[in-house]
């Protein structure tokens, strides 16, 4: 079970890193499908982790863009 969870977390992080080059809509759809699949398999904790990571990533991107403009 632990190895399976690690693989899911690893896959989610890889998907998150690749989502940085996506359009906002494509990124949102990607998050939706990843988390919906996890929720249907009763892995809601991992779904929450993915959403939290996406929020942190979006905040980081905003701060980087703000720093570039200042």
Secondary structure, 3 states (H helix, E strand, C coil): CHHHHHHHHHHHHHHHHHHHHCCHHHHHHHHHHHHHHHHHCCCHHHHHHHHHHHHHHHHHHHHHHHHHHC
